[in-house]
Amino acid sequence: MNRLGIILCLIFFTNFLFSQTDIHLPGVVVEQNSKFKTGKILYLPNVSIKASGAIPTLSDLEGSFDLLFTDKPLGNSTRLYVAKNGFEIVNDREIESAAVIGRKKPLKIVLCKTGQLYENQIAYYKIFKETVLKEHQNSLDILEKEGYASTRLIKKLKVEYNKKILSLKSAKRLLEDNLEIALQRAQTLSEQFTVINLDDQNTVYQRAFENFLSGNIDDALKILDSVNLEERLKINTKEEKKENELIQELSESVLKRNEQKRQDIEQCIFKARLHSLNSDFLLAKKMYLVALKYDKENMVLRYEYSKLIANQNDFKEAKESYEIIVKEYSNLAVKSNKNDYYPLLALTHNALGLLFKDSKNYTKSKENFKKALEISMFLFQEKPSIYLERIAINLGNLGMIESLLKDIKSAKKYYYESLEKYRLLRENNNIYDSDGYAHVLSNLGLDLHDEGEEELAKEYLKKAEKIFKENVKSETVEDIYNLAGCYLNLGFLYSTSENSDIATKYFENSIQLFERLVSLNPERFKPRLAFACLEYGKFLFFYSKKIKESKKTFERTIGLYNELDLVNKSIYSEEMYWSYFYLANSLEYSDYKLARETYHLAIDVCSNFKVRTEDKLFLQAQIYERLSFISGGIEDIERINYSEKALDLYLQLITYQLPYGSRNSYLSRVFNVAIDLANFYHQGQIFENNGGEKSDLDFKKASERLKKRIYNNQNVVEELIPDKQNKELLTLLNEIEKF
């Protein structure tokens, strides 16, 4: 045999030896909460345990099993398939990705009798609901009595909800508004509590849970408060470090200390969830942070915490927390099995995309939505039935962001790709969320409308409306929100047509639904209500010509954005600008003085914009042009000053790549303003020569300055402006010089 043949045989033989290395996954199967209920852990025999690449096995009379892999699993974990007649899996998340290589202790599989999870969830929700309603009524009773307790409660509500409370009535309204949110939170917590195995918790946790089962939330918290969890975690962590130095001698002690630490962390999470149930968000946040302090690597817990603070509109801290997950799991995915870390990583990138969208950072939002799509496409290879829908959602989100970035061509590309994925889901009879499909139809319809494809736009938006109307029968907050957004888009669609009555109906229906949502969760839905009012005001002003109604709508819009600005400074500056601008437009019909004041407010808001310089120049220039138009007579120096400011800004704009129109249209604005100024100077000079009162302005010198400003770039001007218009301006300027 030649040398190459020997090497190949050695490689084959070595691979054969490695492929025959047996790997064991020991474990035990128990019934959920069995010791908590009976005082003794119930171990379950004859439970079937299977995994890819392993020899199927059954648990023995003591509930123990040893799953034998004939080859190393892909990555460090595997998906287990567990079954026993009359039972269902409790800790399914751990079973879906069970660590095999490097496991330090046997895997615990927790089962419960079929239907028990559902019964527990119903029972827990009943407790949560009764607690919420009782707490709600207690708060109302305290407010009714007034006095010290009432004042103290109002102070607490101000802090908890980050809202101004100006009266007892507004405090009561706030409680009523947040009742529905608390009940929804109760539903979420009841689902989380069903998967807890009380046998794994210590006696303090169990005693607290007994009180919770009796509906005594306050007593449960008292028991939990009897232990200084942070101090114990600090001690346990310190002791754990010492004991780890003596790991050979103290391995059992370290395991015990780890278990105590885990139980303490579970108690922190338990307290956080209970505080969240009671709407004590600051206390909930505090306990989440204590748990994270001592369980830094628990990214699932961090994701739960991040969602809590994101829902409280704490954009900065939510962003930082989500980014910790991204950094940690991105690093781990490189070193280990991507399938262990990519699902949560995709969800986190999607959450960040939504967070950046809400805070108007569309570029960062796009980056995160793209990353979520990339990860979902990778996961699709292994689980196509699950991740095809995630891909469709990610594509739809990217279309939405491209539309906000004014790249309609790219937006349409993503929307059509998303619709194709939804078509495949229907063909394969996959269950999917029809709301996501309808969102794509609605957003695409709006972009098609902007591009003049009215019939196709109407077709897509009406399809979306039909889906949202069908789904809204369940009366959930999300379904109402979806229908409100679709109505708003349909208002846009019909606003430029002859069907203004239809547009009015859709706009008003949208606003009514958003008002209903704001009554449930002001922080989340007030921005959408403000936007809907702004667009409705524009429709009333430009298309319906209802000046008084549009004025009232713009005033309401400004009030809403002022409230939002108190919480998230400057995020809504652009919407504030346009609200003031259009309000000033409407005031031109009745009160020039107030219109001028309102235009100046718009200029002040414009200074806070985080946009390109050329965008600001245009926004300011158009206001100065309007101010000139509504100012006094031709001899009014202030009017001339406004026109000169507008002219200077338009001249600066010509040096940029213009975002609001072609170069020709801006040069046309330059000449229109210049001609107006030349007319002012010309008529002013005639007025003085005919014996009128002498102006403070030297019209001849002003004319010379104007001529110099315009014709410094003579070649560019002659290239782009028609000779007739050019000559008209020159004639006016020369007339002034004759005097």
URPEWO-V232719 format. One line per field, one symbol per residue. ss: DSSP state (H for helix, E for strand, C for the rest). psi: psi as a letter, one per 40 degrees, with the letter a starting at -180 (. if undefined). Layout:
# URPEWO-V232719
ss->???
psi->???
This chain:
# URPEWO-V232719
ss->CCHHHHHHHHHHHHHHHHHCCCEEEEEEEEECCHHHHHCCCCECCCCEEEECCEECEECCCCCEEEEEECCCCCCCEECEEEECCCEEECCHHHHHCEECCCCCCCEEEEEEECCHHHHHHHHHHHHHHHHHHHHHHHHHHHHHHCHHHHHHHHHHHHHHHCCCCCCHHHHHHHHHHHHHHHHHHHHHHHHHHCCCCHHHCCHHHHHHHHHHHCCCHHHHHHHHHCCCHHHHHHHHHHHHHHHHHCCCCCHHHHHHHHHHHHHHHHHHHHHHHHHHHCCCHHHHHHHHHHHHHHCCCCHHHHHHHHHHHHHCCCHHHHHHHHHHHHHHHHHHHHHCCHHHHHHHHHHHHHHHHHHHHHCCCHHHHHHHHHHHHHHHHHHHCCCHHHHHHHHHHHHHHHHHHHHHCCCHHHHHHHHHHHHHHHHHHHHCCCCCCHHHHHHHHHHHHHHHHHCCCHHHHHHHHHHHHHHHHHHHHHCCHHHHHHHHHHHHHHHHHHHCCCCHHHHHHHHHHHHHHHHHHHHHCHHHHHHHHHHHHHHHHHHHHHCCCCHHHHHHHHHHHHHHHHHHHHHCCCCCHHHHHHHHHHHHHHHCCCCHHHHHHHHHHHHHHHCCCCCCHHHHHHHHHHHHHHHHHHCCCCCCHHHHHHHHHHHHHHHHHCCCCCCCCCHHHHHHHHHHHHHHHHHHHHHHHHHHHCCCCCCCCCHHHHHHHHHHHHHHHHHHHHHHCCHHHHHHHHHHHHHHHHC
psi->hiddddddddddddddddeehhhigiaihihheddddeehhhhhifhhhiiheihiiiiadeeiihhhheihihaeiihihhihheiihdfdddddghhdhehdiihhhhiiiheddddddddddddddddddddddddddddddaadddddddddddddefihheiddddddddddeddddddddddddddddehhddeiidddddddddddeegddddddddeehgdddddddddddddddddfdddfdddddddddddddddddddddddddddefgdddddddddddddefdegddddddddddddeefgdddddddddddddddddddddahdddddddddddddddddddddeegdddddddddddddddddddddgdddedddddddddddddddddeegddddddddddddddddddddefihihdddddddddddddddddeegddddddddddddddddddedefidddddddddddddddddedeaefdddddddddddddddddddddgdddeddddddddddddddddddefgdddddddddddddddddddddghedfddddddddddddddededgddddddddddddddddehgiidddddddddddddddddeaaadehddddddddddddddddddeihheeiidddddddddddddddddddddddddddeeihhiehgddddddddddddedgddddddehidddddddddddddded.
